[in-house]
């Protein structure tokens, strides 16, 4: 680890995100940025929007830059003029796409930001912005190192979505990622999948687990949960945390809960909301309809997003992850660190790594509501030892992750 006096004056780090919504990618990037700032680095958050519940949580010591939004055609033209050699790959997913990525409109401003500020390293964390960071650096003609982060299982993300542009993205992603100075994967499974699916050299991809478990997690878990269901110790409370959407597959969770409900009384709390308020309302409405059809309305609650899920995890009888795919699900190590048992799908991504192939929580097939209900019931009947779970969770600490990021920064800037 480099000495503090060696880094405070020299290394400037920037983190590129669409916004600071309440998702895991945004939260993990903010944690990493804050941790690196606390170690003396100059850190800047570069955002397309001020929206999101995490925006107000940016420490005062971190600089904030909000990019200007250009017209859609300007983003496309800018991508082409700055990167003419990528024309064959840019064609379908960018130039000809009916709806290009939402962040493409910010490409001209991102290019100007890099040209003006020239941070030593720019970290990006979403697939489209990973590509756009490379395009902007090429157009700006600066020496900023680009570290792209693959935060989800790419093959699943690429195949599951119905978006036309995603189906034609692979050639552009491959050519862009090979131009990055570092490729970070949030789990070994994500790294293996990316290397195989995108035909990248596996040795070029580094695994850095996302910064998950804070040193003060016990204090935060001890804060009041402010939910009346935790007052009744006789009825177990099952918890799910994450944005409602296709990847989380809450319909399977709800069907599993309905099956469990026929065997024993339990309650289910789902924390999280979509980025877009309209989408959140639409998705919640569909889930509410399913809840009513299943006849479990009295025992399911969806209170929305919370800054502190640990207080729920510490009191819940069980956390369930029903995802179709993941990168490295932060809620799993966090729940373990709070002593909360976990049941999860064995979905593509880092879930099995977090649970050590089922040694720290039951794994069930994706989309199998009956297997999920059985695993939940078995775990409620015989819960694992809390101390053992907490020890496993604590191995995914913020300190360990920040150490890895600091080593990466040191290697990337050694020749600057």
Secondary structure in CASP SS format (residue, H / E / C, confidence):
PFRMAT SS
TARGET T0000
AUTHOR 0000-0000-0000
METHOD secondary structure of the structure
MODEL  1
X C 1.00
X C 1.00
X C 1.00
X H 1.00
X H 1.00
X H 1.00
X H 1.00
X C 1.00
X C 1.00
X C 1.00
X C 1.00
X E 1.00
X E 1.00
X E 1.00
X E 1.00
X E 1.00
X E 1.00
X C 1.00
X C 1.00
X C 1.00
X C 1.00
X C 1.00
X C 1.00
X H 1.00
X H 1.00
X H 1.00
X H 1.00
X H 1.00
X H 1.00
X H 1.00
X H 1.00
X H 1.00
X H 1.00
X H 1.00
X H 1.00
X H 1.00
X H 1.00
X H 1.00
X C 1.00
X C 1.00
X C 1.00
X E 1.00
X E 1.00
X E 1.00
X E 1.00
X E 1.00
X E 1.00
X C 1.00
X C 1.00
X C 1.00
X C 1.00
X C 1.00
X C 1.00
X C 1.00
X H 1.00
X H 1.00
X H 1.00
X C 1.00
X C 1.00
X C 1.00
X C 1.00
X C 1.00
X E 1.00
X E 1.00
X E 1.00
X E 1.00
X C 1.00
X C 1.00
X C 1.00
X C 1.00
X C 1.00
X H 1.00
X H 1.00
X H 1.00
X H 1.00
X H 1.00
X H 1.00
X H 1.00
X H 1.00
X H 1.00
X H 1.00
X H 1.00
X C 1.00
X H 1.00
X H 1.00
X H 1.00
X H 1.00
X H 1.00
X H 1.00
X H 1.00
X H 1.00
X H 1.00
X H 1.00
X H 1.00
X H 1.00
X C 1.00
X C 1.00
X C 1.00
X C 1.00
X C 1.00
X C 1.00
X H 1.00
X H 1.00
X H 1.00
X H 1.00
X H 1.00
X H 1.00
X H 1.00
X H 1.00
X H 1.00
X H 1.00
X H 1.00
X H 1.00
X H 1.00
X H 1.00
X H 1.00
X H 1.00
X C 1.00
X C 1.00
X C 1.00
X E 1.00
X E 1.00
X E 1.00
X E 1.00
X C 1.00
X C 1.00
X H 1.00
X H 1.00
X H 1.00
X H 1.00
X H 1.00
X H 1.00
X H 1.00
X H 1.00
X H 1.00
X H 1.00
X H 1.00
X H 1.00
X H 1.00
X H 1.00
X C 1.00
X C 1.00
X C 1.00
X C 1.00
X E 1.00
X E 1.00
X E 1.00
X E 1.00
X E 1.00
X E 1.00
X C 1.00
X E 1.00
X C 1.00
X H 1.00
X H 1.00
X H 1.00
X H 1.00
X H 1.00
X H 1.00
X H 1.00
X C 1.00
X C 1.00
X C 1.00
X H 1.00
X H 1.00
X H 1.00
X H 1.00
X C 1.00
X C 1.00
X H 1.00
X H 1.00
X H 1.00
X H 1.00
X H 1.00
X H 1.00
X H 1.00
X H 1.00
X C 1.00
X C 1.00
X C 1.00
X C 1.00
X E 1.00
X E 1.00
X E 1.00
X E 1.00
X C 1.00
X C 1.00
X H 1.00
X H 1.00
X H 1.00
X H 1.00
X H 1.00
X H 1.00
X H 1.00
X H 1.00
X H 1.00
X H 1.00
X H 1.00
X C 1.00
X C 1.00
X C 1.00
X H 1.00
X H 1.00
X H 1.00
X E 1.00
X E 1.00
X E 1.00
X C 1.00
X C 1.00
X C 1.00
X C 1.00
X C 1.00
X E 1.00
X C 1.00
X C 1.00
X C 1.00
X H 1.00
X H 1.00
X H 1.00
X H 1.00
X H 1.00
X C 1.00
X C 1.00
X C 1.00
X C 1.00
X C 1.00
X C 1.00
X H 1.00
X H 1.00
X H 1.00
X H 1.00
X C 1.00
X C 1.00
X C 1.00
X C 1.00
X E 1.00
X E 1.00
X E 1.00
X E 1.00
X E 1.00
X E 1.00
X C 1.00
X C 1.00
X C 1.00
X C 1.00
X C 1.00
X C 1.00
X C 1.00
X C 1.00
X H 1.00
X H 1.00
X H 1.00
X H 1.00
X H 1.00
X H 1.00
X H 1.00
X H 1.00
X H 1.00
X H 1.00
X H 1.00
X H 1.00
X C 1.00
X C 1.00
X C 1.00
X C 1.00
X E 1.00
X E 1.00
X E 1.00
X E 1.00
X E 1.00
X E 1.00
X C 1.00
X C 1.00
X C 1.00
X C 1.00
X C 1.00
X H 1.00
X H 1.00
X H 1.00
X H 1.00
X H 1.00
X H 1.00
X H 1.00
X H 1.00
X H 1.00
X H 1.00
X H 1.00
X H 1.00
X H 1.00
X H 1.00
X H 1.00
X H 1.00
X H 1.00
X H 1.00
X C 1.00
X C 1.00
X H 1.00
X H 1.00
X H 1.00
X E 1.00
X E 1.00
X E 1.00
X E 1.00
X E 1.00
X C 1.00
X C 1.00
X C 1.00
X C 1.00
X C 1.00
X H 1.00
X H 1.00
X H 1.00
X H 1.00
X C 1.00
X C 1.00
X C 1.00
X C 1.00
X E 1.00
X E 1.00
X E 1.00
X E 1.00
X C 1.00
X C 1.00
X C 1.00
X E 1.00
X C 1.00
X E 1.00
X C 1.00
X C 1.00
X H 1.00
X H 1.00
X H 1.00
X H 1.00
X H 1.00
X H 1.00
X H 1.00
X H 1.00
X C 1.00
X C 1.00
X C 1.00
X C 1.00
X E 1.00
X E 1.00
X E 1.00
X E 1.00
X C 1.00
X C 1.00
X E 1.00
X C 1.00
X C 1.00
X H 1.00
X H 1.00
X H 1.00
X H 1.00
X C 1.00
X C 1.00
X C 1.00
X C 1.00
X C 1.00
X C 1.00
X C 1.00
X E 1.00
X E 1.00
X E 1.00
X C 1.00
X C 1.00
X C 1.00
X C 1.00
X H 1.00
X H 1.00
X H 1.00
X H 1.00
X H 1.00
X H 1.00
X H 1.00
X H 1.00
X H 1.00
X H 1.00
X H 1.00
X H 1.00
X H 1.00
X C 1.00
X C 1.00
X C 1.00
X C 1.00
X H 1.00
X H 1.00
X H 1.00
X H 1.00
X H 1.00
X H 1.00
X H 1.00
X H 1.00
X H 1.00
X C 1.00
X C 1.00
X E 1.00
X H 1.00
X H 1.00
X H 1.00
X H 1.00
X H 1.00
X H 1.00
X H 1.00
X H 1.00
X H 1.00
X H 1.00
X H 1.00
X H 1.00
X H 1.00
X H 1.00
X H 1.00
X C 1.00
X C 1.00
X C 1.00
X C 1.00
END
